[in-house]
Amino acid sequence: MDDAVRERIQGVVEGHKVVLFMKGSKHFPQCGFSATVVEVLRRLDVDFHHVNVLEDPEVRQGIKEYANWPTIPQLYVAGTFVGGCDIVRQLYESGELQGIVQGGQGSAPGSA
């Protein structure tokens, strides 16, 4: 990934408390995994910024390298990678995700 793409991604991650890199938008997710994470965040009443990776192939590939995580969606809280769909769902079901997003703590089991 080139430096310009890395800087763009880092600016988004650091510029918002909660960011979801996803396929589609938070109003119209375009894959089941993205829809699942959006629903989890809605259930927790979390305001979040989204980035539609389908609109930018450089970001779509770059975000995978940025977190060293091969899949999308990817959730970031307070500048830190939390996880993809499975990890977010597990954290939600265990009750840990609410504390992470409310406390602004991005570190979670499985985070890089």
ROROSE-561682 format. One line per 8 residues: their letters; for each residue x, y, z of N, C-alpha, C. Coordinates in nm, 2 decimals. Layout:
REM ROROSE-561682
A> X/Y/Z/X/Y/Z/X/Y/Z | ...
REM end
This chain:
REM ROROSE-561682
MDDAVRER> 0.09/-0.12/0.00/0.00/0.00/0.00/0.09/0.12/0.00 | 0.05/0.22/-0.08/0.14/0.34/-0.08/0.10/0.43/0.04 | 0.19/0.53/0.06/0.18/0.61/0.18/0.06/0.70/0.17 | 0.01/0.74/0.06/-0.11/0.83/0.05/-0.23/0.75/0.09 | -0.24/0.63/0.06/-0.36/0.55/0.10/-0.35/0.52/0.25 | -0.23/0.49/0.30/-0.21/0.46/0.44/-0.25/0.59/0.52 | -0.21/0.70/0.47/-0.24/0.83/0.54/-0.39/0.86/0.54 | -0.46/0.83/0.43/-0.60/0.85/0.42/-0.67/0.76/0.52
IQGVVEGH> -0.64/0.63/0.52/-0.70/0.54/0.62/-0.67/0.58/0.76 | -0.55/0.61/0.79/-0.51/0.65/0.93/-0.59/0.78/0.97 | -0.61/0.87/0.87/-0.68/0.99/0.91/-0.83/0.96/0.94 | -0.89/0.87/0.87/-1.03/0.83/0.90/-1.03/0.76/1.04 | -0.94/0.67/1.06/-0.94/0.59/1.18/-0.92/0.68/1.30 | -0.83/0.77/1.29/-0.79/0.86/1.40/-0.89/0.98/1.42 | -0.97/1.00/1.31/-1.06/1.12/1.31/-1.20/1.09/1.36 | -1.23/0.97/1.39/-1.36/0.93/1.44/-1.35/0.83/1.55
KVVLFMKG> -1.43/0.84/1.66/-1.42/0.75/1.77/-1.45/0.60/1.73 | -1.56/0.59/1.64/-1.60/0.45/1.60/-1.61/0.46/1.45 | -1.53/0.37/1.38/-1.53/0.37/1.23/-1.55/0.22/1.19 | -1.64/0.21/1.09/-1.66/0.07/1.03/-1.63/0.08/0.88 | -1.52/0.01/0.84/-1.49/-0.01/0.70/-1.58/-0.13/0.65 | -1.67/-0.10/0.55/-1.77/-0.20/0.52/-1.80/-0.20/0.37 | -1.88/-0.29/0.33/-1.93/-0.29/0.19/-2.07/-0.23/0.20 | -2.08/-0.12/0.13/-2.21/-0.05/0.14/-2.20/0.06/0.24
SKHFPQCG> -2.32/0.11/0.28/-2.33/0.21/0.38/-2.40/0.16/0.50 | -2.40/0.24/0.61/-2.47/0.20/0.73/-2.62/0.20/0.71 | -2.67/0.27/0.60/-2.81/0.28/0.57/-2.85/0.17/0.47 | -2.74/0.12/0.40/-2.77/0.02/0.30/-2.65/-0.08/0.28 | -2.63/-0.16/0.38/-2.51/-0.26/0.38/-2.53/-0.35/0.25 | -2.42/-0.38/0.19/-2.42/-0.46/0.07/-2.36/-0.60/0.08 | -2.34/-0.64/0.21/-2.31/-0.78/0.23/-2.36/-0.82/0.37 | -2.38/-0.95/0.39/-2.44/-0.99/0.51/-2.35/-0.97/0.63
FSATVVEV> -2.22/-0.97/0.62/-2.13/-0.95/0.73/-2.13/-0.80/0.77 | -2.13/-0.71/0.67/-2.14/-0.57/0.70/-2.27/-0.54/0.77 | -2.38/-0.60/0.72/-2.51/-0.58/0.78/-2.52/-0.63/0.92 | -2.45/-0.74/0.95/-2.45/-0.79/1.09/-2.38/-0.69/1.19 | -2.27/-0.63/1.15/-2.19/-0.54/1.23/-2.28/-0.41/1.25 | -2.34/-0.36/1.14/-2.42/-0.25/1.15/-2.53/-0.27/1.25 | -2.60/-0.39/1.24/-2.71/-0.42/1.33/-2.66/-0.42/1.48 | -2.54/-0.48/1.50/-2.49/-0.49/1.64/-2.47/-0.34/1.69
LRRLDVDF> -2.41/-0.26/1.61/-2.38/-0.12/1.65/-2.51/-0.05/1.67 | -2.61/-0.07/1.59/-2.75/-0.01/1.61/-2.81/-0.05/1.74 | -2.80/-0.18/1.77/-2.85/-0.23/1.90/-2.79/-0.17/2.02 | -2.66/-0.13/2.01/-2.59/-0.07/2.12/-2.61/0.08/2.11 | -2.68/0.13/2.01/-2.70/0.28/1.99/-2.57/0.35/1.98 | -2.48/0.30/1.90/-2.35/0.36/1.88/-2.35/0.44/1.75 | -2.31/0.56/1.76/-2.30/0.65/1.65/-2.16/0.62/1.59 | -2.16/0.59/1.46/-2.03/0.55/1.40/-2.02/0.61/1.26
HHVNVLED> -1.90/0.63/1.22/-1.87/0.67/1.08/-1.84/0.54/1.00 | -1.89/0.54/0.87/-1.87/0.43/0.79/-1.79/0.47/0.67 | -1.71/0.38/0.61/-1.64/0.39/0.49/-1.68/0.28/0.40 | -1.74/0.31/0.28/-1.78/0.21/0.18/-1.66/0.18/0.10 | -1.60/0.06/0.12/-1.48/0.02/0.05/-1.52/-0.01/-0.10 | -1.64/-0.03/-0.13/-1.68/-0.06/-0.27/-1.66/0.06/-0.36 | -1.65/0.18/-0.30/-1.64/0.30/-0.37/-1.49/0.33/-0.40 | -1.40/0.26/-0.34/-1.25/0.30/-0.35/-1.17/0.17/-0.34
PEVRQGIK> -1.13/0.12/-0.46/-1.05/-0.01/-0.46/-0.92/0.00/-0.38 | -0.86/0.12/-0.38/-0.73/0.13/-0.30/-0.76/0.12/-0.15 | -0.86/0.18/-0.10/-0.90/0.16/0.04/-0.94/0.02/0.07 | -1.01/-0.04/-0.03/-1.06/-0.18/-0.01/-0.94/-0.27/0.02 | -0.84/-0.26/-0.06/-0.72/-0.34/-0.04/-0.64/-0.29/0.07 | -0.62/-0.16/0.08/-0.53/-0.10/0.18/-0.58/-0.13/0.32 | -0.71/-0.13/0.35/-0.75/-0.15/0.49/-0.71/-0.29/0.53 | -0.71/-0.39/0.44/-0.67/-0.52/0.47/-0.52/-0.53/0.52
EYANWPTI> -0.44/-0.45/0.45/-0.30/-0.44/0.49/-0.28/-0.36/0.61 | -0.36/-0.25/0.63/-0.35/-0.16/0.74/-0.36/-0.24/0.88 | -0.46/-0.32/0.88/-0.48/-0.40/1.01/-0.42/-0.54/1.00 | -0.37/-0.58/0.89/-0.32/-0.71/0.87/-0.43/-0.81/0.90 | -0.55/-0.78/0.84/-0.67/-0.85/0.86/-0.73/-0.87/0.72 | -0.76/-1.00/0.68/-0.79/-1.02/0.54/-0.94/-0.99/0.49 | -1.02/-0.96/0.59/-1.17/-0.95/0.55/-1.22/-0.82/0.58 | -1.34/-0.79/0.52/-1.42/-0.67/0.55/-1.55/-0.72/0.59
PQLYVAGT> -1.62/-0.67/0.69/-1.59/-0.54/0.75/-1.48/-0.54/0.86 | -1.44/-0.42/0.89/-1.34/-0.40/1.00/-1.39/-0.29/1.09 | -1.39/-0.31/1.22/-1.44/-0.21/1.32/-1.32/-0.15/1.39 | -1.31/-0.02/1.40/-1.21/0.05/1.48/-1.28/0.13/1.58 | -1.22/0.13/1.71/-1.27/0.22/1.81/-1.15/0.29/1.87 | -1.16/0.42/1.88/-1.05/0.50/1.94/-0.92/0.47/1.87 | -0.92/0.46/1.74/-0.80/0.44/1.66/-0.74/0.30/1.66 | -0.81/0.21/1.72/-0.76/0.07/1.74/-0.85/-0.03/1.67
FVGGCDIV> -0.79/-0.12/1.60/-0.87/-0.23/1.53/-0.93/-0.32/1.64 | -1.06/-0.34/1.63/-1.13/-0.43/1.72/-1.15/-0.57/1.66 | -1.20/-0.57/1.53/-1.21/-0.70/1.47/-1.31/-0.69/1.35 | -1.33/-0.81/1.29/-1.43/-0.83/1.19/-1.56/-0.87/1.24 | -1.64/-0.92/1.15/-1.78/-0.96/1.19/-1.78/-1.06/1.30 | -1.71/-1.17/1.29/-1.72/-1.28/1.39/-1.67/-1.23/1.53 | -1.57/-1.15/1.53/-1.52/-1.10/1.66/-1.61/-1.00/1.72 | -1.67/-0.91/1.64/-1.76/-0.81/1.68/-1.89/-0.88/1.74
RQLYESGE> -1.93/-0.98/1.67/-2.05/-1.06/1.72/-2.02/-1.13/1.85 | -1.91/-1.19/1.86/-1.87/-1.25/1.99/-1.86/-1.15/2.10 | -1.80/-1.04/2.08/-1.78/-0.94/2.18/-1.92/-0.88/2.22 | -2.01/-0.87/2.13/-2.15/-0.82/2.16/-2.22/-0.93/2.24 | -2.21/-1.05/2.20/-2.28/-1.16/2.28/-2.23/-1.18/2.42 | -2.10/-1.15/2.44/-2.04/-1.16/2.57/-2.06/-1.04/2.66 | -2.11/-0.93/2.59/-2.13/-0.81/2.67/-2.01/-0.72/2.67 | -1.90/-0.76/2.61/-1.78/-0.68/2.61/-1.78/-0.56/2.52
LQGIVQGG> -1.85/-0.57/2.40/-1.84/-0.47/2.30/-1.90/-0.34/2.35 | -2.00/-0.34/2.43/-2.06/-0.22/2.49/-1.96/-0.14/2.57 | -1.88/-0.21/2.65/-1.78/-0.14/2.73/-1.67/-0.08/2.64 | -1.64/-0.16/2.53/-1.53/-0.11/2.44/-1.58/0.02/2.37 | -1.70/0.02/2.32/-1.74/0.14/2.24/-1.78/0.25/2.33 | -1.83/0.23/2.45/-1.86/0.33/2.54/-1.73/0.39/2.61 | -1.64/0.31/2.64/-1.52/0.35/2.70/-1.41/0.40/2.60 | -1.44/0.38/2.47/-1.34/0.42/2.38/-1.22/0.34/2.37
QGSAPGSA> -1.23/0.22/2.43/-1.11/0.13/2.43/-1.12/0.04/2.31 | -1.02/0.04/2.22/-1.02/-0.03/2.10/-0.96/-0.17/2.11 | -0.89/-0.20/2.22/-0.82/-0.33/2.23/-0.92/-0.43/2.28 | -0.92/-0.54/2.21/-1.01/-0.65/2.24/-0.95/-0.78/2.20 | -1.00/-0.89/2.25/-0.95/-1.02/2.21/-0.95/-1.03/2.06 | -0.84/-1.07/2.00/-0.83/-1.09/1.86/-0.79/-0.97/1.79 | -0.77/-0.85/1.86/-0.73/-0.73/1.79/-0.58/-0.74/1.76 | -0.54/-0.67/1.65/-0.40/-0.67/1.61/-0.33/-0.54/1.65
REM end
